Amino acid sequence: MKQSLAREEREQEALRECTFAPMVHQSKEKRGLEEFLEDQRKHVDKKRESVNKMKKDNQEKEEMEVVAQPKINEKSRVMLSGKKGETLPVHERLYGKSKKVNEEKEVNLTMKKSNRNRML
C-alpha cells in the first residue's frame, strides 16, 4: 500500500513536469454498412460531377480556340498572295505530291526491270 502510494506520487510528480496535454476525442459510433455505402455513393457522384464539369470546361475552351482567327502580319499576307493560284487544301496537295512520287518510283522500277531483261 505504501509502495503503491509512493509510486503514484512519483508518477504524478513526473506528469506535473509534462506540458503536453493531448486532446483525445471521444470516438463517434461506427458507421453502419448502409451509412458507409451512402457515403461512397455521394463520393462517386461528387467525383462524376467534377469530371463532367472539367470535360465541359475543356470542350468550351477548345471551341473558343477554334473560333478564334489568327492575325496575319503584312509579310505573311504578301507570301500568301503569291499562293492564291493554289486552291487545293494543304492535305490534298501533299497527297497529290505523294501519289506522284510513288508513281515515279514505280515507273523507275519497271524501267530498271525492263533494262535488266534486255541485257539478259
Secondary structure, DSSP 4 states (H G I P E B T S, - for coil): -HHHHHHHHHHHHHHHH------PPPPPPPP-HHHHHHHHHHHHHHHHHHHHHHHHHHHHHHHHHHH------HHHHHHHHTTTT--S-HHHHHHHHHHHHHHHHHHHHHHHHHHHHHH-
